[in-house]
């Protein structure tokens, strides 16, 4: 499954800018990749595996922030239409699974 974090944070004050940088850094440190400005995503093998990171994101939300977390299955993610200009591209591939023996 893929977990999306989509957000709008106020950056009209120096404190707001610091909060934005901290929140974005939290996402990156938790393995999220920037898909577009203010839209980050991370792949998880299961919904259970995403719970820890959902909690970390919730704890990092600054006051005045507007954040949405959206979980989609890998199948749903693969149906996404992606365009760069008018050229169609493939959605990102999930990272390879680790094999444990």
FIKOLZA-1660 file (N, C-alpha, C; in steps of 0.1 Angstrom, whole numbers, plus 5000, padded with zeros to 4 digits):
% residues 101
   i   px   py   pz ch aa at
   1 5008 4988 5000  A  X  N
   1 5000 5000 5000  A  X CA
   1 5009 5012 5000  A  X  C
   2 5003 5023 4995  A  X  N
   2 5010 5036 4995  A  X CA
   2 5003 5046 5004  A  X  C
   3 5010 5053 5012  A  X  N
   3 5005 5063 5021  A  X CA
   3 5009 5077 5016  A  X  C
   4 4999 5085 5013  A  X  N
   4 5002 5099 5008  A  X CA
   4 5000 5108 5020  A  X  C
   5 5009 5118 5021  A  X  N
   5 5007 5130 5030  A  X CA
   5 5006 5142 5021  A  X  C
   6 4995 5149 5022  A  X  N
   6 4992 5161 5014  A  X CA
   6 4990 5172 5023  A  X  C
   7 4996 5183 5021  A  X  N
   7 4995 5194 5032  A  X CA
   7 4996 5208 5026  A  X  C
   8 4990 5217 5033  A  X  N
   8 4992 5231 5032  A  X CA
   8 4995 5237 5045  A  X  C
   9 5006 5243 5046  A  X  N
   9 5011 5249 5059  A  X CA
   9 5013 5264 5057  A  X  C
  10 5009 5272 5067  A  X  N
  10 5012 5286 5065  A  X CA
  10 5027 5289 5066  A  X  C
  11 5032 5297 5056  A  X  N
  11 5046 5301 5056  A  X CA
  11 5047 5316 5055  A  X  C
  12 5037 5324 5061  A  X  N
  12 5038 5338 5060  A  X CA
  12 5045 5345 5071  A  X  C
  13 5051 5337 5081  A  X  N
  13 5059 5342 5092  A  X CA
  13 5072 5334 5093  A  X  C
  14 5082 5339 5099  A  X  N
  14 5094 5331 5101  A  X CA
  14 5091 5318 5109  A  X  C
  15 5082 5318 5118  A  X  N
  15 5079 5306 5126  A  X CA
  15 5071 5296 5117  A  X  C
  16 5063 5301 5108  A  X  N
  16 5056 5293 5099  A  X CA
  16 5065 5286 5089  A  X  C
  17 5075 5293 5085  A  X  N
  17 5085 5287 5076  A  X CA
  17 5093 5276 5083  A  X  C
  18 5097 5279 5095  A  X  N
  18 5104 5269 5103  A  X CA
  18 5096 5256 5105  A  X  C
  19 5083 5258 5108  A  X  N
  19 5074 5247 5110  A  X CA
  19 5072 5239 5097  A  X  C
  20 5072 5246 5086  A  X  N
  20 5071 5239 5073  A  X CA
  20 5084 5230 5071  A  X  C
  21 5095 5236 5073  A  X  N
  21 5108 5229 5071  A  X CA
  21 5108 5217 5080  A  X  C
  22 5104 5218 5093  A  X  N
  22 5105 5207 5103  A  X CA
  22 5095 5196 5098  A  X  C
  23 5083 5200 5094  A  X  N
  23 5073 5190 5090  A  X CA
  23 5078 5182 5077  A  X  C
  24 5083 5189 5067  A  X  N
  24 5089 5183 5055  A  X CA
  24 5100 5174 5059  A  X  C
  25 5109 5178 5068  A  X  N
  25 5121 5170 5072  A  X CA
  25 5116 5157 5079  A  X  C
  26 5105 5158 5087  A  X  N
  26 5100 5146 5093  A  X CA
  26 5095 5136 5083  A  X  C
  27 5088 5141 5073  A  X  N
  27 5084 5132 5062  A  X CA
  27 5096 5125 5055  A  X  C
  28 5106 5133 5052  A  X  N
  28 5117 5127 5045  A  X CA
  28 5125 5117 5054  A  X  C
  29 5126 5121 5067  A  X  N
  29 5133 5112 5076  A  X CA
  29 5125 5099 5078  A  X  C
  30 5112 5099 5075  A  X  N
  30 5104 5087 5077  A  X CA
  30 5102 5080 5064  A  X  C
  31 5110 5083 5054  A  X  N
  31 5111 5076 5041  A  X CA
  31 5101 5080 5031  A  X  C
  32 5094 5091 5033  A  X  N
  32 5085 5096 5023  A  X CA
  32 5093 5103 5011  A  X  C
  33 5088 5102 4999  A  X  N
  33 5094 5108 4987  A  X CA
  33 5084 5119 4982  A  X  C
  34 5090 5130 4977  A  X  N
  34 5082 5140 4972  A  X CA
  34 5077 5137 4958  A  X  C
  35 5064 5136 4957  A  X  N
  35 5057 5133 4945  A  X CA
  35 5055 5146 4937  A  X  C
  36 5050 5156 4944  A  X  N
  36 5048 5170 4939  A  X CA
  36 5049 5179 4951  A  X  C
  37 5049 5192 4948  A  X  N
  37 5050 5202 4959  A  X CA
  37 5039 5198 4969  A  X  C
  38 5042 5197 4982  A  X  N
  38 5033 5194 4993  A  X CA
  38 5025 5181 4991  A  X  C
  39 5030 5172 4983  A  X  N
  39 5024 5158 4982  A  X CA
  39 5036 5148 4983  A  X  C
  40 5036 5140 4994  A  X  N
  40 5047 5131 4996  A  X CA
  40 5040 5117 4998  A  X  C
  41 5048 5107 4994  A  X  N
  41 5042 5093 4995  A  X CA
  41 5053 5083 5000  A  X  C
  42 5048 5073 5006  A  X  N
  42 5057 5062 5010  A  X CA
  42 5050 5049 5008  A  X  C
  43 5058 5039 5004  A  X  N
  43 5053 5025 5001  A  X CA
  43 5054 5017 5014  A  X  C
  44 5044 5009 5017  A  X  N
  44 5044 5000 5029  A  X CA
  44 5040 4987 5024  A  X  C
  45 5045 4976 5030  A  X  N
  45 5041 4963 5026  A  X CA
  45 5027 4959 5031  A  X  C
  46 5022 4967 5041  A  X  N
  46 5009 4964 5046  A  X CA
  46 5004 4976 5054  A  X  C
  47 4991 4977 5057  A  X  N
  47 4985 4988 5064  A  X CA
  47 4991 4988 5078  A  X  C
  48 4993 4976 5084  A  X  N
  48 4999 4975 5098  A  X CA
  48 5012 4982 5098  A  X  C
  49 5020 4980 5088  A  X  N
  49 5034 4986 5088  A  X CA
  49 5033 5001 5087  A  X  C
  50 5023 5007 5082  A  X  N
  50 5022 5022 5081  A  X CA
  50 5018 5029 5094  A  X  C
  51 5013 5021 5104  A  X  N
  51 5007 5028 5116  A  X CA
  51 5017 5036 5123  A  X  C
  52 5029 5031 5125  A  X  N
  52 5040 5039 5132  A  X CA
  52 5042 5052 5125  A  X  C
  53 5043 5052 5112  A  X  N
  53 5046 5064 5105  A  X CA
  53 5035 5074 5104  A  X  C
  54 5023 5068 5104  A  X  N
  54 5011 5077 5105  A  X CA
  54 5011 5085 5118  A  X  C
  55 5014 5078 5128  A  X  N
  55 5015 5084 5142  A  X CA
  55 5026 5095 5142  A  X  C
  56 5037 5092 5136  A  X  N
  56 5048 5102 5136  A  X CA
  56 5044 5114 5128  A  X  C
  57 5037 5112 5117  A  X  N
  57 5033 5124 5109  A  X CA
  57 5023 5132 5117  A  X  C
  58 5013 5125 5123  A  X  N
  58 5003 5132 5131  A  X CA
  58 5010 5141 5142  A  X  C
  59 5020 5135 5148  A  X  N
  59 5026 5142 5159  A  X CA
  59 5034 5154 5154  A  X  C
  60 5038 5154 5141  A  X  N
  60 5047 5165 5136  A  X CA
  60 5038 5176 5130  A  X  C
  61 5025 5175 5129  A  X  N
  61 5017 5185 5122  A  X CA
  61 5017 5198 5131  A  X  C
  62 5022 5209 5125  A  X  N
  62 5022 5221 5132  A  X CA
  62 5008 5227 5133  A  X  C
  63 5006 5236 5143  A  X  N
  63 4993 5242 5145  A  X CA
  63 4990 5251 5133  A  X  C
  64 4978 5252 5128  A  X  N
  64 4975 5259 5116  A  X CA
  64 4977 5252 5104  A  X  C
  65 4982 5239 5105  A  X  N
  65 4985 5231 5093  A  X CA
  65 4973 5224 5088  A  X  C
  66 4972 5222 5075  A  X  N
  66 4961 5214 5070  A  X CA
  66 4968 5202 5063  A  X  C
  67 4966 5190 5069  A  X  N
  67 4972 5178 5064  A  X CA
  67 4962 5167 5062  A  X  C
  68 4964 5159 5051  A  X  N
  68 4956 5148 5048  A  X CA
  68 4965 5136 5046  A  X  C
  69 4961 5125 5052  A  X  N
  69 4968 5112 5050  A  X CA
  69 4958 5103 5042  A  X  C
  70 4963 5098 5031  A  X  N
  70 4955 5089 5023  A  X CA
  70 4962 5076 5019  A  X  C
  71 4956 5065 5022  A  X  N
  71 4962 5052 5019  A  X CA
  71 4955 5046 5007  A  X  C
  72 4963 5041 4997  A  X  N
  72 4958 5035 4986  A  X CA
  72 4965 5022 4984  A  X  C
  73 4959 5012 4978  A  X  N
  73 4965 4999 4975  A  X CA
  73 4975 5001 4964  A  X  C
  74 4984 4991 4963  A  X  N
  74 4994 4992 4952  A  X CA
  74 4987 4991 4938  A  X  C
  75 4976 4983 4938  A  X  N
  75 4968 4982 4926  A  X CA
  75 4962 4995 4922  A  X  C
  76 4956 5002 4932  A  X  N
  76 4950 5016 4929  A  X CA
  76 4961 5025 4925  A  X  C
  77 4972 5025 4931  A  X  N
  77 4983 5034 4928  A  X CA
  77 4988 5032 4913  A  X  C
  78 4988 5019 4909  A  X  N
  78 4992 5016 4895  A  X CA
  78 4983 5021 4885  A  X  C
  79 4970 5024 4889  A  X  N
  79 4961 5029 4879  A  X CA
  79 4962 5045 4877  A  X  C
  80 4971 5051 4885  A  X  N
  80 4972 5065 4884  A  X CA
  80 4977 5070 4870  A  X  C
  81 4971 5080 4865  A  X  N
  81 4976 5086 4853  A  X CA
  81 4986 5097 4857  A  X  C
  82 4998 5096 4851  A  X  N
  82 5009 5105 4854  A  X CA
  82 5013 5112 4841  A  X  C
  83 5014 5125 4841  A  X  N
  83 5018 5133 4829  A  X CA
  83 5029 5143 4833  A  X  C
  84 5038 5144 4824  A  X  N
  84 5049 5154 4825  A  X CA
  84 5047 5163 4812  A  X  C
  85 5040 5174 4814  A  X  N
  85 5036 5182 4802  A  X CA
  85 5025 5174 4796  A  X  C
  86 5025 5171 4783  A  X  N
  86 5015 5163 4777  A  X CA
  86 5019 5148 4775  A  X  C
  87 5032 5146 4779  A  X  N
  87 5037 5132 4778  A  X CA
  87 5033 5124 4790  A  X  C
  88 5027 5112 4787  A  X  N
  88 5023 5103 4797  A  X CA
  88 5035 5095 4802  A  X  C
  89 5036 5093 4815  A  X  N
  89 5046 5085 4822  A  X CA
  89 5040 5074 4830  A  X  C
  90 5048 5065 4834  A  X  N
  90 5044 5054 4843  A  X CA
  90 5045 5059 4857  A  X  C
  91 5035 5054 4866  A  X  N
  91 5037 5057 4880  A  X CA
  91 5049 5051 4886  A  X  C
  92 5054 5055 4897  A  X  N
  92 5065 5050 4904  A  X CA
  92 5063 5035 4907  A  X  C
  93 5074 5028 4907  A  X  N
  93 5073 5014 4910  A  X CA
  93 5075 5012 4925  A  X  C
  94 5069 5003 4932  A  X  N
  94 5071 5001 4946  A  X CA
  94 5086 4996 4948  A  X  C
  95 5092 4999 4959  A  X  N
  95 5105 4994 4961  A  X CA
  95 5105 4979 4962  A  X  C
  96 5117 4972 4959  A  X  N
  96 5117 4958 4959  A  X CA
  96 5115 4953 4973  A  X  C
  97 5109 4942 4975  A  X  N
  97 5106 4936 4988  A  X CA
  97 5119 4929 4993  A  X  C
  98 5121 4930 5006  A  X  N
  98 5133 4923 5012  A  X CA
  98 5128 4909 5014  A  X  C
  99 5137 4900 5011  A  X  N
  99 5134 4886 5013  A  X CA
  99 5142 4881 5026  A  X  C
 100 5135 4875 5035  A  X  N
 100 5141 4870 5047  A  X CA
 100 5140 4855 5047  A  X  C
 101 5151 4848 5050  A  X  N
 101 5152 4834 5050  A  X CA
 101 5153 4829 5064  A  X  C
% end
